[in-house]
Amino acid sequence: MAQVNAELVSRGLPYVLVGVGRWGSNDPWLGLPVKWDEIAGARVIVEAGFKDMAVEPSQGSHFFQNVTSFQVGYFTVDQQLGPSGGMVDWAWLAAQPALREHEFVRHIQLAAPLRILMDGRKRAGVILKPVS
């Protein structure tokens, strides 16, 4: 992840980071054990919960200060709540051609930008796929 982040940062390309579990967790069973500098180029971070296990989101963790300070969009998707907890279209993401794939990282680049709308006061937001 650090290599992809460094390349995108050097090219001035912000990105959306999507993963299952907590970003920055020290416990790999609960999420993704990364350090902030390995993902610092992300403009939006999405933490999708596990379908079969409740994991508290990273809010309040050591990442929270960086997310706030750098005005990074943050979404939590709780798959155990069903549609009311949000959703990630995993099939659509998997159907996008990958620029590169590693064991735990899949880097895609879309032909058109995503549209991201967030309202922090209402604690609501949406990431819209590009119109084909």
Backbone as JSON, one array per atom type, in Angstrom:
{
  "sequence": "MAQVNAELVSRGLPYVLVGVGRWGSNDPWLGLPVKWDEIAGARVIVEAGFKDMAVEPSQGSHFFQNVTSFQVGYFTVDQQLGPSGGMVDWAWLAAQPALREHEFVRHIQLAAPLRILMDGRKRAGVILKPVS",
  "N": [[0.83, -1.19, 0.0], [1.95, 1.23, 0.73], [3.7, 1.82, -1.36], [1.99, 2.27, -3.55], [0.55, 4.46, -2.54], [2.67, 6.36, -2.28], [3.4, 6.71, -4.97], [1.03, 7.76, -6.11], [0.73, 10.11, -4.6], [3.08, 11.47, -5.37], [2.43, 12.01, -7.99], [0.38, 13.73, -7.68], [-2.23, 12.78, -7.4], [-5.18, 12.39, -5.86], [-6.98, 9.88, -3.96], [-9.51, 7.31, -3.41], [-9.85, 5.19, -0.72], [-10.67, 1.95, -0.02], [-11.64, -0.58, 2.16], [-11.98, -3.66, 4.07], [-12.8, -3.83, 7.43], [-10.95, -2.19, 10.1], [-8.99, 0.58, 9.24], [-5.63, 0.93, 9.93], [-5.54, -0.66, 12.15], [-3.95, -2.44, 14.79], [-4.35, -5.07, 15.03], [-4.51, -7.61, 12.83], [-6.74, -9.22, 12.47], [-8.86, -7.61, 12.86], [-8.73, -5.67, 10.96], [-6.88, -3.53, 8.79], [-3.56, -3.34, 9.05], [-2.0, -0.65, 8.78], [0.17, 2.2, 8.61], [-0.23, 5.75, 9.09], [1.3, 7.28, 7.21], [1.43, 5.56, 5.09], [-0.95, 5.69, 3.8], [-1.59, 8.29, 3.43], [-2.23, 9.88, 1.22], [-4.84, 9.52, 0.58], [-8.03, 10.85, -0.1], [-10.51, 10.19, 0.63], [-11.65, 7.79, 2.9], [-12.87, 4.55, 3.24], [-14.31, 2.37, 5.45], [-15.38, -0.77, 5.53], [-17.48, -2.92, 7.26], [-17.21, -6.28, 8.56], [-19.17, -9.03, 7.35], [-19.87, -11.06, 9.1], [-18.96, -10.43, 11.64], [-18.9, -8.1, 14.24], [-17.17, -5.1, 14.23], [-15.82, -2.36, 15.76], [-15.74, 0.88, 14.29], [-12.93, 2.96, 13.2], [-13.16, 5.46, 14.36], [-12.14, 7.83, 16.68], [-9.73, 6.68, 17.03], [-6.11, 6.64, 16.67], [-5.91, 7.56, 14.09], [-7.94, 9.37, 13.79], [-7.36, 12.08, 14.4], [-5.67, 12.75, 12.23], [-7.41, 12.32, 10.06], [-9.3, 14.29, 10.56], [-7.68, 16.66, 10.66], [-6.52, 16.76, 8.09], [-8.72, 16.93, 6.53], [-9.97, 14.62, 5.45], [-12.32, 12.64, 3.86], [-14.52, 10.38, 5.49], [-15.98, 7.28, 5.63], [-18.09, 4.9, 7.14], [-19.17, 1.68, 6.69], [-21.59, -0.43, 7.7], [-22.12, -3.58, 7.34], [-23.65, -5.44, 8.69], [-25.98, -4.19, 9.37], [-27.49, -4.17, 7.13], [-29.02, -2.59, 4.25], [-29.49, -0.09, 5.5], [-27.16, 0.44, 6.82], [-25.42, 1.25, 4.96], [-23.56, 0.58, 1.89], [-21.2, -1.21, -0.12], [-20.42, -1.56, -3.43], [-19.21, -4.25, -4.22], [-19.06, -6.05, -6.36], [-19.1, -4.39, -8.62], [-16.73, -2.93, -8.21], [-14.88, -5.06, -8.38], [-15.2, -5.7, -11.03], [-13.92, -3.69, -12.38], [-11.09, -2.87, -14.35], [-7.83, -3.68, -13.19], [-5.0, -1.68, -12.41], [-2.84, -2.6, -11.1], [-2.22, -5.46, -9.07], [-1.79, -6.83, -5.89], [-1.14, -9.08, -3.19], [-2.83, -8.13, -1.1], [-3.74, -5.69, -2.0], [-5.52, -3.92, -4.4], [-5.36, -1.94, -7.14], [-7.19, 0.34, -8.85], [-8.05, 2.44, -11.62], [-10.31, 4.78, -12.6], [-12.1, 5.69, -15.59], [-13.58, 7.98, -15.51], [-14.23, 10.5, -13.02], [-15.25, 9.75, -9.62], [-18.22, 10.81, -7.91], [-18.48, 12.49, -4.97], [-20.32, 13.06, -2.16], [-20.82, 14.65, 0.88], [-22.14, 15.24, 4.13], [-21.25, 16.35, 7.0], [-22.53, 17.27, 9.29], [-24.99, 16.04, 9.26], [-24.13, 13.52, 9.26], [-24.02, 11.93, 6.93], [-23.55, 10.58, 3.68], [-22.48, 9.91, 0.29], [-20.99, 7.98, -2.26], [-20.8, 8.25, -5.58], [-20.9, 6.26, -8.47], [-19.17, 6.68, -11.61], [-20.96, 7.97, -14.44], [-21.71, 5.94, -17.13]],
  "CA": [[0.0, 0.0, 0.0], [2.83, 2.4, 0.83], [4.25, 2.11, -2.69], [0.91, 2.86, -4.35], [0.32, 5.79, -1.97], [3.78, 7.25, -2.64], [3.32, 7.01, -6.4], [-0.11, 8.64, -6.35], [1.06, 11.41, -4.0], [4.08, 12.14, -6.21], [1.75, 12.42, -9.22], [-0.69, 14.66, -7.33], [-3.51, 12.13, -7.64], [-5.88, 11.93, -4.66], [-7.66, 8.61, -4.22], [-10.45, 6.76, -2.44], [-9.32, 3.97, -0.14], [-11.78, 1.11, 0.44], [-11.17, -1.84, 2.73], [-12.82, -4.32, 5.07], [-12.21, -3.71, 8.75], [-10.43, -0.89, 10.52], [-7.71, 1.05, 8.71], [-4.69, 1.29, 10.98], [-5.64, -1.56, 13.29], [-2.77, -3.24, 15.12], [-4.78, -6.46, 15.0], [-4.93, -7.91, 11.46], [-8.06, -9.86, 12.46], [-9.88, -6.55, 12.92], [-8.63, -4.73, 9.86], [-5.72, -3.35, 7.94], [-2.49, -2.74, 9.87], [-1.18, 0.31, 8.04], [0.5, 3.44, 9.3], [-0.83, 6.89, 8.39], [2.08, 7.71, 6.05], [1.23, 4.6, 4.01], [-2.24, 5.97, 3.14], [-1.82, 9.73, 3.64], [-2.72, 10.54, 0.02], [-6.27, 9.27, 0.41], [-8.92, 11.98, 0.18], [-11.67, 9.57, 1.25], [-11.38, 6.46, 3.42], [-14.08, 3.78, 3.49], [-14.14, 1.17, 6.24], [-16.55, -1.64, 5.44], [-17.45, -3.92, 8.31], [-17.31, -7.69, 8.17], [-20.56, -9.51, 7.35], [-20.13, -12.01, 10.18], [-18.34, -10.04, 12.89], [-19.0, -6.66, 14.53], [-15.91, -4.44, 14.54], [-16.02, -0.93, 15.92], [-14.97, 1.67, 13.33], [-11.72, 3.61, 13.71], [-13.42, 6.77, 14.95], [-11.55, 7.95, 18.0], [-8.41, 6.07, 17.06], [-5.0, 7.55, 16.38], [-6.12, 8.12, 12.75], [-8.99, 10.38, 13.8], [-6.75, 13.41, 14.33], [-5.21, 12.98, 10.85], [-8.6, 12.42, 9.2], [-9.87, 15.62, 10.81], [-6.72, 17.72, 10.3], [-6.28, 16.81, 6.65], [-10.04, 16.97, 5.91], [-10.18, 13.39, 4.69], [-13.66, 12.09, 4.0], [-14.49, 9.09, 6.17], [-17.24, 6.55, 5.59], [-18.18, 3.59, 7.77], [-20.25, 0.87, 6.13], [-21.88, -1.54, 8.61], [-22.85, -4.56, 6.54], [-24.58, -6.18, 9.54], [-27.25, -3.45, 9.44], [-28.17, -4.23, 5.84], [-28.96, -1.35, 3.46], [-29.47, 1.13, 6.32], [-25.79, 0.65, 7.27], [-24.61, 1.6, 3.8], [-23.15, -0.56, 1.08], [-20.12, -1.1, -1.07], [-20.72, -2.4, -4.59], [-17.99, -5.04, -4.41], [-19.07, -6.64, -7.7], [-18.71, -3.34, -9.56], [-15.3, -2.69, -8.01], [-14.14, -6.22, -8.9], [-15.31, -5.7, -12.5], [-13.08, -2.64, -12.96], [-9.74, -3.38, -14.63], [-6.82, -3.28, -12.21], [-3.7, -1.22, -12.88], [-1.92, -3.57, -10.48], [-2.78, -6.24, -7.97], [-0.87, -7.5, -4.98], [-1.9, -10.01, -2.36], [-3.86, -7.45, -0.31], [-4.04, -4.37, -2.58], [-5.95, -3.87, -5.81], [-5.36, -0.53, -7.54], [-7.93, 0.6, -10.08], [-8.19, 3.85, -12.0], [-11.54, 4.91, -13.38], [-12.02, 6.59, -16.75], [-14.22, 9.23, -15.11], [-14.16, 10.61, -11.56], [-16.38, 9.48, -8.74], [-18.83, 12.0, -7.31], [-18.54, 12.22, -3.54], [-21.11, 14.05, -1.44], [-20.8, 14.39, 2.31], [-22.67, 16.24, 5.04], [-20.77, 15.95, 8.31], [-23.5, 17.59, 10.34], [-26.04, 15.02, 9.21], [-23.45, 12.22, 9.27], [-24.52, 11.22, 5.76], [-22.76, 10.8, 2.48], [-22.61, 8.91, -0.77], [-19.99, 7.98, -3.32], [-21.53, 7.84, -6.78], [-20.09, 5.73, -9.57], [-19.24, 7.51, -12.82], [-22.01, 7.61, -15.41], [-21.06, 5.34, -18.32]],
  "C": [[0.87, 1.25, 0.0], [3.37, 2.8, -0.53], [3.2, 2.78, -3.58], [0.63, 4.28, -3.86], [1.41, 6.76, -2.4], [3.73, 7.65, -4.11], [2.18, 8.0, -6.68], [0.13, 10.04, -5.78], [2.05, 12.16, -4.88], [3.49, 12.64, -7.52], [0.61, 13.4, -8.95], [-2.08, 14.1, -7.55], [-4.14, 11.68, -6.32], [-6.64, 10.65, -4.99], [-8.63, 8.27, -3.1], [-9.89, 5.41, -2.0], [-10.47, 3.17, 0.45], [-11.21, -0.19, 0.98], [-12.15, -2.38, 3.75], [-12.1, -4.27, 6.41], [-11.67, -2.33, 9.0], [-9.11, -0.59, 9.83], [-6.84, 1.45, 9.89], [-4.76, 0.4, 12.2], [-4.32, -2.27, 13.53], [-3.07, -4.73, 15.05], [-5.27, -6.8, 13.6], [-6.26, -8.65, 11.37], [-9.18, -8.83, 12.45], [-9.79, -5.58, 11.75], [-7.27, -4.72, 9.21], [-4.6, -2.63, 8.69], [-1.55, -1.86, 9.06], [-0.88, 1.49, 8.95], [-0.02, 4.6, 8.45], [-0.04, 7.27, 7.14], [1.95, 6.75, 4.87], [-0.07, 4.86, 3.23], [-2.56, 7.46, 3.14], [-2.33, 10.47, 2.41], [-4.2, 10.35, -0.22], [-7.06, 10.52, 0.74], [-10.22, 11.49, 0.82], [-11.25, 8.16, 1.69], [-12.72, 5.8, 3.72], [-13.68, 2.54, 4.29], [-15.44, 0.38, 6.17], [-16.42, -2.71, 6.51], [-17.53, -5.33, 7.73], [-18.77, -8.12, 8.22], [-20.88, -10.33, 8.59], [-19.52, -11.63, 11.53], [-18.44, -8.52, 13.07], [-17.63, -6.14, 14.93], [-16.19, -2.95, 14.63], [-15.2, -0.18, 14.88], [-13.82, 2.41, 14.01], [-11.98, 4.95, 14.38], [-12.88, 6.79, 16.38], [-10.17, 7.33, 18.09], [-7.33, 7.11, 16.76], [-5.13, 8.16, 14.98], [-7.08, 9.3, 12.78], [-8.43, 11.79, 13.69], [-6.29, 13.73, 12.92], [-6.38, 13.13, 9.9], [-9.21, 13.81, 9.34], [-8.95, 16.72, 10.3], [-6.55, 17.88, 8.8], [-7.58, 16.8, 5.85], [-10.26, 15.81, 4.96], [-11.61, 12.94, 4.93], [-13.59, 10.7, 4.61], [-15.88, 8.48, 6.16], [-17.09, 5.24, 6.35], [-19.38, 2.88, 7.18], [-20.43, -0.33, 7.06], [-22.75, -2.55, 7.88], [-23.84, -5.37, 7.37], [-25.93, -5.49, 9.65], [-28.05, -3.54, 8.15], [-28.08, -2.89, 5.14], [-28.91, -0.07, 4.31], [-28.06, 1.43, 6.86], [-24.86, 1.05, 6.15], [-24.23, 0.36, 3.01], [-21.94, -0.2, 0.24], [-20.47, -2.04, -2.21], [-19.45, -3.18, -4.97], [-17.92, -5.63, -5.81], [-18.62, -5.62, -8.75], [-17.22, -3.05, -9.44], [-14.46, -3.83, -8.61], [-14.16, -6.26, -10.42], [-14.44, -4.64, -13.16], [-11.68, -3.21, -13.23], [-8.72, -2.82, -13.63], [-5.56, -2.78, -12.92], [-2.62, -2.15, -12.33], [-2.66, -4.25, -9.34], [-1.66, -6.9, -7.2], [-1.74, -8.41, -4.12], [-3.06, -9.32, -1.64], [-4.29, -6.1, -0.89], [-4.43, -4.54, -4.04], [-6.13, -2.41, -6.17], [-6.08, -0.41, -8.87], [-7.92, 2.1, -10.35], [-9.38, 3.93, -12.93], [-11.35, 5.9, -14.52], [-12.63, 7.96, -16.44], [-14.21, 9.3, -13.58], [-15.43, 10.16, -10.86], [-16.96, 10.81, -8.29], [-19.05, 11.68, -5.84], [-19.25, 13.37, -2.85], [-21.14, 13.67, 0.03], [-21.41, 15.56, 3.07], [-22.31, 15.78, 6.45], [-21.75, 16.22, 9.43], [-24.62, 16.56, 10.41], [-25.47, 13.61, 9.29], [-23.97, 11.34, 8.13], [-23.63, 11.52, 4.57], [-22.98, 9.67, 1.49], [-21.44, 9.09, -1.73], [-20.68, 7.41, -4.54], [-20.57, 7.39, -7.86], [-20.2, 6.67, -10.77], [-20.37, 7.02, -13.73], [-21.3, 7.11, -16.68], [-21.56, 5.97, -19.59]]
}
